[in-house]
Amino acid sequence: MNFSTLFRLGENLNLDRKTLVILRWIAIIGQFTAINLVYFYLKLDFLVLITYLILFIGILTNVYLQFTIKSVILKDLYASIFLVYDLIQLSALLYLTGGISNPFSILIIVPAIVSSTFLSMGTTMILGILTVIFLFSLTIFHYPLPGIHDNSFTFPKFYLVGYFLAIIVCLIFLCYFGIRFSGESKRRSDAVTKLQQVIAKEYELESLGGQAAAAAHSLGTPLATISVVASELKKELGNSSEHSKDIDLLVSQTKRCGEILKKISKKQIKDDEFFSKTKFEDLLSEVISSFKESSSKNIKLILKEDKNKFSFQRSPEIIYGLRNFLGNAVKFSKSKVEVILSSNEKNIEILIKDDGPGFPDDIIEILGEPYIKSKSFQINSNAGTGLGTFLGKTLLERRGAKLYFLNDRNKNGATVRVKWNLRDLIN
């Protein structure tokens, strides 16, 4: 296994220092309370002074962590050092108080579980292996359990072996759950971050035309002033002056700047039309045209009972979402893609159909989730991680759409069905 993958070195894993401090204070207070209850209230004898010494060292390490380390977060390595110490401390306390037969021995799995949730798999494996080693040692080597062994009572060996195995099963189960839970949470968090970046970029592009027009308007007056002043200087200096050529160049470049700004202003008019109200037929035609320029595949728009040709406010979410699914259809199709538009008084529906291999059976039910991978060899060469589908689906759903992923009955392609209720689209 790759070392960098095992320890996920590129993921910048860390554990919040405050979280670890609080967890360790809870553990220390719990251990201190248990020791005092057993020794002073239950009157059971054990090596209490040594347990106090172990607890005192634990308190010092937590005070050091809380007040000396200034970093808000602890990197994987530093967090694992404190967790290993906590494992050693609890093992030492259990060694002095009955070993694995101590009812608190189940808590020995806590450091590994914390690691599985916040830190790398490699760190979790190391803590898990150490936990198993300490558990095995505590099963064989330990001081008597206070109050039990004093009365010549001992636990049967098969009971201790069973308890040992039960703790290990619990350790494996909870660590696996922690690793899966934290991994899925991180993947979804990354996907949402990318979604925010995409929509921010789309809105930035939307506003770019307006900014260009504002710049053209603001720069028009100073450029005109420069042109007038340069022309007056040329009149005063005359053509014989050594600076006349420089003044001519200044005038010509000023005029050139003016022409560029006029073009930007005209482009803004076009951009305004692009982001104003439009019909779905026009929007789909523009999106399809952008793909025809870069693809030789046959992309066709079909109007099927398009009875309601109403105008709606264009938005980056709808544009990006439709472009994403059309782009996927073009990528996986063999030769043709059909975009079918139909509408009535209540609904508008868009079908994006291709003649490719279709959606793989093993992921069609979870399409729209981020970071999924099909086992199908037929599409693996072109397939990604499902992030694009997640982004497109989420953006369209934000604008009131409902999406369905379907395969052709004859297994001759895939279909993405995007449906709007007119009330949701207008609102």
MODA-V686614 format. One record per residue. N is the residue number from 1. RES is the residue in three letters. SS is DSSP state (2 for helix, 1 for strand, 0 for the rest). D_LAST is the distance of its C-alpha to the last C-alpha in Angstrom with 2 decimals. Layout:
n;res;ss;d_last
N;RES;SS;D_LAST
N;RES;SS;D_LAST
This chain:
n;res;ss;d_last
1;MET;0;52.12
2;ASN;0;50.94
3;PHE;2;51.69
4;SER;2;48.64
5;THR;2;46.37
6;LEU;2;48.08
7;PHE;0;47.67
8;ARG;0;44.30
9;LEU;2;45.70
10;GLY;2;42.81
11;GLU;2;40.17
12;ASN;0;41.40
13;LEU;0;41.62
14;ASN;1;42.48
15;LEU;1;42.77
16;ASP;1;41.84
17;ARG;2;45.17
18;LYS;2;44.17
19;THR;2;43.13
20;LEU;2;46.48
21;VAL;2;48.44
22;ILE;2;46.95
23;LEU;2;47.58
24;ARG;2;51.16
25;TRP;2;51.82
26;ILE;2;50.69
27;ALA;2;53.07
28;ILE;2;55.95
29;ILE;2;55.65
30;GLY;2;55.49
31;GLN;2;58.55
32;PHE;2;60.45
33;THR;2;59.75
34;ALA;2;60.84
35;ILE;2;64.04
36;ASN;2;65.07
37;LEU;2;64.38
38;VAL;2;66.46
39;TYR;2;69.29
40;PHE;2;69.64
41;TYR;2;68.28
42;LEU;0;69.25
43;LYS;0;72.40
44;LEU;0;72.05
45;ASP;0;73.85
46;PHE;0;72.46
47;LEU;0;72.52
48;VAL;2;70.38
49;LEU;2;71.46
50;ILE;2;70.35
51;THR;2;66.94
52;TYR;2;66.63
53;LEU;2;67.51
54;ILE;2;64.82
55;LEU;2;62.25
56;PHE;2;63.45
57;ILE;2;62.91
58;GLY;2;59.38
59;ILE;2;58.74
60;LEU;2;60.07
61;THR;2;57.77
62;ASN;2;54.71
63;VAL;2;55.81
64;TYR;2;56.25
65;LEU;2;52.78
66;GLN;2;51.20
67;PHE;2;53.12
68;THR;2;54.64
69;ILE;0;51.88
70;LYS;0;49.38
71;SER;0;46.80
72;VAL;0;43.55
73;ILE;1;43.25
74;LEU;1;46.12
75;LYS;1;46.35
76;ASP;2;47.11
77;LEU;2;50.88
78;TYR;2;51.33
79;ALA;2;49.21
80;SER;2;51.23
81;ILE;2;54.50
82;PHE;2;53.63
83;LEU;2;52.48
84;VAL;2;55.76
85;TYR;2;57.69
86;ASP;2;55.89
87;LEU;2;56.86
88;ILE;2;60.46
89;GLN;2;60.60
90;LEU;2;59.44
91;SER;2;61.81
92;ALA;2;64.68
93;LEU;2;63.97
94;LEU;2;63.83
95;TYR;2;67.07
96;LEU;2;68.79
97;THR;0;67.44
98;GLY;0;67.92
99;GLY;2;65.93
100;ILE;2;63.56
101;SER;2;64.89
102;ASN;0;63.28
103;PRO;2;60.19
104;PHE;2;58.22
105;SER;2;58.79
106;ILE;2;55.37
107;LEU;2;53.90
108;ILE;2;55.47
109;ILE;2;52.43
110;VAL;2;50.04
111;PRO;2;50.56
112;ALA;2;49.77
113;ILE;2;46.60
114;VAL;2;45.40
115;SER;2;46.17
116;SER;2;44.28
117;THR;2;41.07
118;PHE;2;41.30
119;LEU;0;43.95
120;SER;0;44.99
121;MET;2;46.33
122;GLY;2;49.71
123;THR;2;50.05
124;THR;2;49.06
125;MET;2;51.70
126;ILE;2;54.35
127;LEU;2;53.63
128;GLY;2;53.56
129;ILE;2;56.94
130;LEU;2;58.44
131;THR;2;57.22
132;VAL;2;58.94
133;ILE;2;62.12
134;PHE;2;62.25
135;LEU;2;61.61
136;PHE;2;64.40
137;SER;2;66.75
138;LEU;2;65.96
139;THR;2;66.76
140;ILE;2;70.29
141;PHE;0;71.07
142;HIS;0;70.38
143;TYR;0;72.18
144;PRO;0;72.57
145;LEU;0;69.70
146;PRO;0;70.77
147;GLY;0;72.12
148;ILE;0;72.04
149;HIS;2;74.43
150;ASP;2;76.77
151;ASN;2;77.59
152;SER;0;78.46
153;PHE;0;75.21
154;THR;0;73.45
155;PHE;0;70.39
156;PRO;0;71.16
157;LYS;2;70.53
158;PHE;2;68.34
159;TYR;2;66.13
160;LEU;2;65.75
161;VAL;2;65.05
162;GLY;2;62.41
163;TYR;2;60.79
164;PHE;2;60.92
165;LEU;2;59.18
166;ALA;2;56.57
167;ILE;2;55.64
168;ILE;2;55.41
169;VAL;2;53.12
170;CYS;2;50.93
171;LEU;2;51.01
172;ILE;2;49.97
173;PHE;2;47.20
174;LEU;2;45.59
175;CYS;2;46.00
176;TYR;2;44.41
177;PHE;2;41.48
178;GLY;2;41.17
179;ILE;2;41.32
180;ARG;2;38.68
181;PHE;2;36.34
182;SER;2;36.67
183;GLY;2;36.40
184;GLU;2;33.17
185;SER;2;31.69
186;LYS;2;32.80
187;ARG;2;31.47
188;ARG;2;28.00
189;SER;2;28.19
190;ASP;2;29.29
191;ALA;2;26.50
192;VAL;2;23.84
193;THR;2;25.76
194;LYS;2;25.71
195;LEU;2;21.96
196;GLN;2;21.60
197;GLN;2;24.17
198;VAL;2;22.48
199;ILE;2;19.10
200;ALA;2;21.13
201;LYS;2;23.19
202;GLU;2;20.35
203;TYR;2;18.98
204;GLU;2;22.63
205;LEU;2;23.15
206;GLU;2;20.17
207;SER;2;21.77
208;LEU;2;25.27
209;GLY;2;25.32
210;GLY;2;24.53
211;GLN;2;27.25
212;ALA;2;29.65
213;ALA;2;29.18
214;ALA;2;29.78
215;ALA;2;32.90
216;ALA;2;34.13
217;HIS;2;33.87
218;SER;2;35.56
219;LEU;2;38.35
220;GLY;2;39.17
221;THR;2;41.27
222;PRO;2;43.46
223;LEU;2;44.13
224;ALA;2;45.26
225;THR;2;47.50
226;ILE;2;49.02
227;SER;2;49.71
228;VAL;2;51.44
229;VAL;2;53.54
230;ALA;2;54.59
231;SER;2;55.65
232;GLU;2;57.73
233;LEU;2;59.37
234;LYS;2;60.34
235;LYS;2;61.97
236;GLU;2;63.98
237;LEU;2;65.09
238;GLY;0;65.84
239;ASN;0;65.88
240;SER;0;68.95
241;SER;0;67.32
242;GLU;0;66.82
243;HIS;0;63.21
244;SER;2;62.30
245;LYS;2;60.94
246;ASP;2;58.73
247;ILE;2;57.42
248;ASP;2;56.76
249;LEU;2;54.83
250;LEU;2;52.81
251;VAL;2;51.96
252;SER;2;51.01
253;GLN;2;48.75
254;THR;2;47.04
255;LYS;2;46.36
256;ARG;2;45.06
257;CYS;2;42.60
258;GLY;2;41.44
259;GLU;2;40.88
260;ILE;2;38.89
261;LEU;2;36.62
262;LYS;2;36.17
263;LYS;2;35.10
264;ILE;2;32.57
265;SER;2;31.18
266;LYS;2;31.00
267;LYS;2;29.31
268;GLN;2;26.66
269;ILE;2;25.92
270;LYS;2;25.44
271;ASP;2;23.23
272;ASP;2;21.05
273;GLU;2;20.65
274;PHE;2;19.85
275;PHE;0;16.90
276;SER;0;15.60
277;LYS;1;13.62
278;THR;1;15.25
279;LYS;0;15.75
280;PHE;2;16.13
281;GLU;2;19.78
282;ASP;2;20.39
283;LEU;2;18.65
284;LEU;2;20.70
285;SER;2;23.78
286;GLU;2;23.64
287;VAL;2;23.20
288;ILE;2;26.03
289;SER;2;28.21
290;SER;2;28.14
291;PHE;2;29.61
292;LYS;2;32.13
293;GLU;0;33.72
294;SER;0;34.67
295;SER;0;35.25
296;SER;0;37.73
297;LYS;0;35.94
298;ASN;1;34.69
299;ILE;1;30.88
300;LYS;1;29.70
301;LEU;1;26.44
302;ILE;1;26.63
303;LEU;1;24.53
304;LYS;1;24.88
305;GLU;1;23.74
306;ASP;1;20.86
307;LYS;0;20.31
308;ASN;0;16.77
309;LYS;0;16.97
310;PHE;0;13.78
311;SER;0;12.76
312;PHE;1;9.79
313;GLN;1;9.91
314;ARG;0;12.43
315;SER;0;12.54
316;PRO;2;15.67
317;GLU;2;14.32
318;ILE;2;13.87
319;ILE;2;17.09
320;TYR;2;19.10
321;GLY;2;18.15
322;LEU;2;19.13
323;ARG;2;22.15
324;ASN;2;23.27
325;PHE;2;23.47
326;LEU;2;24.97
327;GLY;2;27.44
328;ASN;2;28.49
329;ALA;2;29.05
330;VAL;2;31.18
331;LYS;2;33.11
332;PHE;2;34.06
333;SER;0;34.56
334;LYS;0;38.10
335;SER;0;37.65
336;LYS;1;34.43
337;VAL;1;30.67
338;GLU;1;28.53
339;VAL;1;24.82
340;ILE;1;23.89
341;LEU;1;20.79
342;SER;1;20.16
343;SER;1;17.55
344;ASN;0;17.62
345;GLU;0;15.80
346;LYS;0;13.73
347;ASN;1;13.78
348;ILE;1;14.40
349;GLU;1;17.09
350;ILE;1;18.99
351;LEU;1;22.44
352;ILE;1;24.34
353;LYS;1;27.97
354;ASP;1;31.16
355;ASP;0;34.83
356;GLY;0;35.59
357;PRO;0;36.91
358;GLY;0;33.68
359;PHE;0;32.25
360;PRO;0;35.12
361;ASP;0;35.67
362;ASP;0;36.19
363;ILE;0;32.71
364;ILE;2;30.40
365;GLU;2;29.51
366;ILE;2;28.54
367;LEU;0;26.83
368;GLY;0;24.03
369;GLU;0;26.32
370;PRO;0;27.77
371;TYR;0;31.46
372;ILE;0;32.59
373;LYS;0;35.51
374;SER;0;36.76
375;LYS;0;40.47
376;SER;0;40.38
377;PHE;0;42.92
378;GLN;0;41.37
379;ILE;0;38.26
380;ASN;0;39.50
381;SER;0;40.56
382;ASN;0;37.03
383;ALA;0;35.05
384;GLY;0;33.63
385;THR;0;32.55
386;GLY;0;29.14
387;LEU;2;27.45
388;GLY;2;25.77
389;THR;2;24.35
390;PHE;2;23.12
391;LEU;2;21.41
392;GLY;2;19.79
393;LYS;2;18.67
394;THR;2;17.31
395;LEU;2;15.37
396;LEU;2;13.78
397;GLU;2;13.08
398;ARG;2;11.31
399;ARG;0;8.72
400;GLY;0;8.63
401;ALA;1;11.87
402;LYS;1;15.02
403;LEU;1;18.31
404;TYR;1;21.79
405;PHE;1;25.08
406;LEU;1;27.77
407;ASN;1;31.32
408;ASP;0;32.97
409;ARG;0;35.34
410;ASN;0;38.22
411;LYS;0;37.37
412;ASN;0;36.79
413;GLY;0;33.67
414;ALA;1;30.32
415;THR;1;26.88
416;VAL;1;23.46
417;ARG;1;20.91
418;VAL;1;17.23
419;LYS;1;15.01
420;TRP;1;11.36
421;ASN;1;10.19
422;LEU;2;8.54
423;ARG;2;6.12
424;ASP;2;5.23
425;LEU;2;5.52
426;ILE;2;3.81
427;ASN;0;0.00
